[in-house]
């Protein structure tokens, strides 16, 4: 298969799964969100003057990032036109539009989708002044995209039944007999599929297949998404769940400290300790690259980063901005050393999940 067709095949598979997968990560911010702000003085590019209009293709929901983009417009004078949609479907649209696209910035919910658009040759290199604000693990090695916020994979657990000494230290321990029928997972969820893609990168398809088969034999309970898993733990239906870290934090913020679910971080470099990102890239065909870069730079400013930490409980990626409560600082987390761009092979992951019987 020619490379261009291979890339399109990947993106087409992403789109087919997108409605039940990647958008599940784009849950809107809870009520009572904190104020947002602009980068502090000295964070803007010295002497930079930008204006005009930019178009953003956003895989993040309007309810979540709309207030941020409005604040950016008010503070910079740049008019922002936004096309909201599913991250994967927007990636396919960008490849179809090619150099004729009106998009200036692609704001994606997933590192793999950014990687796929970059592989199609559609993203421009970002300047070092933007890239270097974020740790190397959370930006494109080629400089084509940068992470804006982060999410960690964790094991959520029922504090009513389990203590720290009872918890698994790796995904392999989840296949033990003691956890039979007690674990929740969401195979159609984009974050779960990104985790399986990372598992394939780390252990190969054979290793990923063996783990999935062992998990199936342990009778995990299937749910549609992370929110449902966390609620099922609270309701006593299951004891553990494979989710992103912020779902339990949102419930604690809404329901109080008595909410009986907490996050457990697996051992260093375990596949289950993956940290994925929402991130942004500038289209090489942008008609206003100065304003496009200014938006990405602004999203990495202290005000916008604090918004993600305080309102959506995601990890800010810029040093010096406090992370969400009740989780370890990002710098203390040991996560797999993989290129998040390589999570673009969703097609191979979907094939494996169907082969094993996790998906129909």
Steps between C-alpha positions, in 0.01 A plus 500: 500500500635842405585721804233758415231232486628344822468833678151553363401149608609575854310826507190342352503237774541774757195675361289186510584451865500868592136543595533242778866544576712812497215738575443317828809678630353842420258515792401857569625681805283471812305795628674752719815520289771738604593820320732478205776736410771587256871425515690707750715788375814379329339185366391660173741520211683833548383759253249266337205678342228280356143547392256392237307174511590137559294185464534228761390142443428390856451144618446644846139594573367854475382488861852412611723728292258763369561730800874474448482591133272794576749627759782464249301711252428767760862527611674484162249640253531188285164382367459126555266295285453147634383181339417259783479129439634158580878498517532207261246626249676836489828321435343325201353830379842664516653226287218534248538879483878489486670829414162650411379480862386822664624372837788676670514296824403142577410463869476125556388282786762233438868474420438225246269720292761776497756241394281385213453855369873561535576178308283633219740795473243761599654655813770767508791497740440707811772730637718385786360782716167313500624141498741542788228608741387138514704192602637307203274201570193713430591656168580379152866395463489666157352819647168475315263510800509575870298369793266745672371284789557145621302204628637201685368146482426366849318225683202652679400304810237470771641636825219329693638156417866548409806649664836591351647159578223329302559680172678362192833644396477415130243420236623140510375459858151586376487156338530326840209284608427727797375771263266278300182694422611796712659724232330747267629604160367694199630342176323750271655797681777689323725520804477124551585442135797738526617297801477178297692667218772592750495141626558381143793740461657378824437125476419438138171365371563157651556644846194725474292208376607281792402767754163563339423129491596461866280795590204360309541172685476697826152623403535880514176699503449709188384864512451770238742750653715611790223688680287188513790298639564746781133510591479120494789486749320747725182293475679181601457324165875455454813567704748624237488683169740598222439873444658843463596674822260794484169312507521421870625853574198654331264286708683589821476870410127469437402260778756567770780310671261223595487376142655152544717479186868593478779463243783250521807558282672186377871428523752704307509432125209257514284520183211590729678820606473660154467879494327627187439860400261739337711715274522740210680540173515773236401414146778549247242663273398761760431846359580661835785305661592780741154497657486119491826479693379769739194290588708191573740711705206651692356157579833422666484815712441482873137609485388243245706226664345577838157479339560141393634404842222664701201455271550167324755347741741424218874535548650833392813437298687823571737511794393720789124450463345296780330181396160368608445396863532148640741372236882495491672782310562420136876516551478212750319263267706233325334421170587293192766651277312504171439753226136597536489562125532124458160452659362582154471131408148462626416277205736231626360532852141465383594194296663341804207578728262339253726201449516429874126559543515815709313685224244354262 
